[in-house]
Amino acid sequence: MRFNIDSPFWQFLTLCVRYFILNLLFVISCLPVVTIGPARAALYSTVFAYNDNEDVNLGREYIRRFIHEFPRALGAFAIFIALAALIVFALAFWNHLGTKAAWVVLPILIAAGILVAVTFEYYFPIQARFTNTFRNTWSNALKMPWAVFGKTLILLAIDVAAITLFVFTKWLRILFVLLGFSWLAYAKSLVYLKAFDQIERVSRGEAGDGSTSNPFTPENHSLPTASLT
């Protein structure tokens, strides 16, 4: 058998190595915990770049984008942590009381938790894909999950499937540690890009319903920054 570096097998193996490096860098940059936000923004920024140009150096691109996304993503992640901590504390407090008022407050807190979770799902990919103000990025992240609700359900289904496989399939845990985060981000990036494209088409009046404006897109919404220089 003749060695052929261009064969599908070697191309797939090379791709696995590239995504292993990306996955390793992501895991390492998440270790301080407070840097999870910048790491997530950089991960999606990198896989978006890969979708635009498959020849991009994933490891080097991730490092560049981690530095670029760090300040805003760090602040955003701190806000998410504060909101999550507040909701968890309130849930524990009202659940412990066990009063009639608690039965009114608890559903509101659960709804707030869901809102924070789906906003977190979209925030860092939106930051990674678009140049925008901090305020408008938050506005988009709050509105977009409901504007493209079908795709939001797909994203959540991917997360649930990944968690289920990780918990109940022992051998996949090793594979997940080696490649899981980067491959999961790539799979979800395809859904995010479809969602972003849908919103942009609506904003250009191409949704087929005669709409000429999009309430989910801020006025200073700019083009994607997938080709970062």
FENDA-V189773 format. One record per residue. N is the residue number from 1. PSI is psi as a letter, one per 30 degrees, with the letter a starting at -180 (999 if undefined). Layout:
BEGIN
N|PSI / N|PSI
END
This chain:
BEGIN
1|k / 2|k / 3|k / 4|j / 5|f / 6|g / 7|l / 8|e / 9|e / 10|e / 11|e / 12|e / 13|e / 14|e / 15|e / 16|e / 17|e / 18|e / 19|f / 20|e / 21|e / 22|e / 23|e / 24|e / 25|e / 26|e / 27|e / 28|e / 29|f / 30|f / 31|e / 32|f / 33|e / 34|f / 35|g / 36|e / 37|e / 38|e / 39|e / 40|e / 41|e / 42|e / 43|e / 44|e / 45|e / 46|e / 47|f / 48|e / 49|e / 50|e / 51|e / 52|e / 53|j / 54|f / 55|f / 56|k / 57|j / 58|e / 59|e / 60|e / 61|e / 62|e / 63|e / 64|e / 65|f / 66|e / 67|e / 68|e / 69|f / 70|e / 71|e / 72|e / 73|e / 74|e / 75|e / 76|e / 77|e / 78|e / 79|e / 80|e / 81|e / 82|e / 83|e / 84|e / 85|e / 86|e / 87|e / 88|e / 89|e / 90|e / 91|e / 92|e / 93|e / 94|e / 95|e / 96|e / 97|e / 98|g / 99|l / 100|e / 101|e / 102|e / 103|f / 104|e / 105|e / 106|e / 107|e / 108|e / 109|e / 110|e / 111|e / 112|e / 113|e / 114|e / 115|e / 116|e / 117|e / 118|f / 119|e / 120|e / 121|e / 122|f / 123|e / 124|e / 125|e / 126|e / 127|e / 128|e / 129|f / 130|k / 131|k / 132|l / 133|l / 134|e / 135|e / 136|f / 137|e / 138|e / 139|e / 140|e / 141|e / 142|e / 143|e / 144|e / 145|e / 146|f / 147|e / 148|h / 149|e / 150|e / 151|e / 152|e / 153|e / 154|e / 155|e / 156|e / 157|e / 158|e / 159|e / 160|e / 161|e / 162|e / 163|e / 164|e / 165|e / 166|e / 167|e / 168|f / 169|j / 170|e / 171|f / 172|f / 173|e / 174|e / 175|e / 176|e / 177|e / 178|e / 179|f / 180|e / 181|e / 182|e / 183|e / 184|e / 185|e / 186|e / 187|e / 188|f / 189|e / 190|e / 191|e / 192|e / 193|e / 194|e / 195|e / 196|e / 197|e / 198|e / 199|e / 200|e / 201|e / 202|e / 203|f / 204|g / 205|h / 206|g / 207|f / 208|g / 209|g / 210|g / 211|k / 212|f / 213|l / 214|j / 215|f / 216|g / 217|k / 218|l / 219|e / 220|g / 221|k / 222|l / 223|l / 224|l / 225|h / 226|f / 227|i / 228|k / 229|999
END
